[in-house]
Amino acid sequence: MTGQRLAGKRVLVTAAGQGIGRASAIAMAREGARVFATDVNAETLSTIRDENLENIESFVLDARDTDSVKEGVARAAPDVLFNCAGFVHHGTILDATDDEIDFAFDLNVQSMVRSIRAALPGMLERGGGSIINMSSALGSIIGAPNRFVYGTTKAAVVGLTKSVAVDYIKQGIRCNCICPGTVESPSWHDRVKALGEELGSYDAAMAQFVARQPMGRVASAEEIAALVVYLASDESAFTTGHTHIIDGGWSGQ
Ligand SMILES: NC(=O)c1ccc[n+]([C@@H]2O[C@H](COP(=O)([O-])OP(=O)(O)OC[C@H]3O[C@@H](n4cnc5c(N)ncnc54)[C@H](O)[C@@H]3O)[C@@H](O)[C@H]2O)c1
């Protein structure tokens, strides 16, 4: 444990099996929160036990299933909700299938509607809460090629966030979203591999991803987790309704 910035808080994280969700669950537990780490993938989620943090409890939660979300929220009774589940589709508006669009809106946007609807009444009863939604710099702040479905859904997360923030601002609820640039994670490695196959070279694909980050590197999941800890904590008590950009200068040029 590194600190007590989240002592006394109960936190529910979706998509905590790997990547940013996992790093955030661990970072929040290290700051003293009681963390409920969830994912649809039981196998990857189970490895969070290797961290030996007794204040992390993990269980399967499918962010696309209303009953599963309701059960998870009832078990966690969260003061902090980190909606991290999301998926990246490749392609333009002409490539996107209706199924891909439906899937992405359901996982990247509607899942947040589900979990916020489930968690808000309890937060209101307890007098407050912090909701953190995973958006992306891509789509909400800056365009990028071949990310039509993804960018569209991540921009929708900004509207959802602002709406919830405004409606509940007087009742102690804060709602923010985070907009990362490119972040090292298992699914990102898959995307680099797929582009590498298209370009005929893994190194060329990696160079292309890194080139859009002016710092010349992508972020670690832990760097994004540090922002999640801040938004979960009372240090950010005066902050709501905002898009928090953490993109290595990508959109700031
Ligand atoms: N990696 C990046 O470059 C990047 C940048 C900006 C935003 N994001 C967003 O951050 C979030 C996490 O991405 P990542 O790259 O860190 O992790 P990832 O994509 O490697 O892992 C995603 C996790 O989501 C889980 N998941 C999938 N469907 C689910 C469902 N129905 N219910 C619950 N969990 C489910 C998967 O099992 C997996 O553990 C996503 O919303 C993504 O869009 C990622």
The ligand as a MOL file (V3000), in Angstrom:
LIG
                    3D

  0  0  0     0  0            999 V3000
M  V30 BEGIN CTAB
M  V30 COUNTS 44 48 0 0 0
M  V30 BEGIN ATOM
M  V30 1 N -5.2340 1.3250 -24.8930 0
M  V30 2 C -5.4620 2.5050 -25.4200 0
M  V30 3 O -4.6750 3.0120 -26.2380 0
M  V30 4 C -6.6720 3.3020 -25.0010 0
M  V30 5 C -6.6990 4.6800 -25.2750 0
M  V30 6 C -7.8250 5.4060 -24.9040 0
M  V30 7 C -8.8980 4.7880 -24.2930 0
M  V30 8 N -8.8220 3.4470 -24.0620 0 CHG=1
M  V30 9 C -9.9840 2.8170 -23.4320 0
M  V30 10 O -9.5950 2.2620 -22.1870 0
M  V30 11 C -10.4100 1.1250 -21.8880 0
M  V30 12 C -9.5300 -0.0470 -21.5540 0
M  V30 13 O -8.6960 -0.3220 -22.6630 0
M  V30 14 P -7.2810 -1.0550 -22.4840 0
M  V30 15 O -6.6120 -0.9350 -23.8280 0
M  V30 16 O -6.5990 -0.5430 -21.2810 0 CHG=-1
M  V30 17 O -7.6690 -2.5540 -22.1480 0
M  V30 18 P -7.9250 -3.8190 -23.1300 0
M  V30 19 O -8.6780 -3.3580 -24.3330 0
M  V30 20 O -6.6430 -4.5360 -23.3510 0
M  V30 21 O -8.8590 -4.7060 -22.2070 0
M  V30 22 C -10.2370 -4.5030 -22.2030 0
M  V30 23 C -10.8610 -5.3190 -21.1080 0
M  V30 24 O -12.2880 -5.1530 -21.2250 0
M  V30 25 C -12.8920 -6.3810 -20.9020 0
M  V30 26 N -14.2520 -6.4480 -21.4360 0
M  V30 27 C -14.6240 -6.6180 -22.7130 0
M  V30 28 N -15.9570 -6.7300 -22.8030 0
M  V30 29 C -16.4330 -6.6060 -21.5510 0
M  V30 30 C -17.7380 -6.6450 -20.9810 0
M  V30 31 N -18.8100 -6.8510 -21.7450 0
M  V30 32 N -17.8620 -6.4940 -19.6470 0
M  V30 33 C -16.7720 -6.3110 -18.8650 0
M  V30 34 N -15.5150 -6.2670 -19.3400 0
M  V30 35 C -15.3540 -6.4190 -20.6600 0
M  V30 36 C -11.9680 -7.4020 -21.5370 0
M  V30 37 O -12.1840 -8.6990 -21.0210 0
M  V30 38 C -10.5940 -6.8200 -21.1790 0
M  V30 39 O -10.1570 -7.2790 -19.9260 0
M  V30 40 C -11.3150 0.9240 -23.0970 0
M  V30 41 O -12.5640 1.5460 -22.8700 0
M  V30 42 C -10.5680 1.6520 -24.2100 0
M  V30 43 O -11.4140 2.0980 -25.2440 0
M  V30 44 C -7.7540 2.6880 -24.3840 0
M  V30 END ATOM
M  V30 BEGIN BOND
M  V30 1 1 1 2
M  V30 2 2 2 3
M  V30 3 1 2 4
M  V30 4 1 4 5
M  V30 5 2 4 44
M  V30 6 2 5 6
M  V30 7 1 6 7
M  V30 8 2 7 8
M  V30 9 1 8 9
M  V30 10 1 8 44
M  V30 11 1 9 10
M  V30 12 1 9 42
M  V30 13 1 10 11
M  V30 14 1 11 12
M  V30 15 1 11 40
M  V30 16 1 12 13
M  V30 17 1 13 14
M  V30 18 2 14 15
M  V30 19 1 14 16
M  V30 20 1 14 17
M  V30 21 1 17 18
M  V30 22 2 18 19
M  V30 23 1 18 20
M  V30 24 1 18 21
M  V30 25 1 21 22
M  V30 26 1 22 23
M  V30 27 1 23 24
M  V30 28 1 23 38
M  V30 29 1 24 25
M  V30 30 1 25 26
M  V30 31 1 25 36
M  V30 32 1 26 27
M  V30 33 1 26 35
M  V30 34 2 27 28
M  V30 35 1 28 29
M  V30 36 1 29 30
M  V30 37 2 29 35
M  V30 38 1 30 31
M  V30 39 2 30 32
M  V30 40 1 32 33
M  V30 41 2 33 34
M  V30 42 1 34 35
M  V30 43 1 36 37
M  V30 44 1 36 38
M  V30 45 1 38 39
M  V30 46 1 40 41
M  V30 47 1 40 42
M  V30 48 1 42 43
M  V30 END BOND
M  V30 END CTAB
M  END
